[in-house]
């Protein structure tokens, strides 16, 4: 958590938009690292027999499945949801956990 706190402090005092955007990406990376550490800590508990290994994580960015940046019609919404649903179900079928961005 310390790296995330450091990034937050940096952003609070930085007037540069490009620097803030870079810090934002760094925060995303650090969050992923923290989530992976939490998952690995949950998987290994002293004194208990090891269970099945954790499923691999597939990251899905919902915005990647939109044909355009704005949805204006019901048909566009339905198409987006259908495409996203297909991707989510493919990840589940591949025995993955899904991290949504």
Secondary structure as UniProt FT lines:
FT   HELIX           2..12
FT   HELIX           17..43
FT   TURN            46..47
FT   STRAND          57..60
FT   HELIX           62..65
FT   HELIX           74..93
FT   TURN            94..95
FT   STRAND          97..100
//
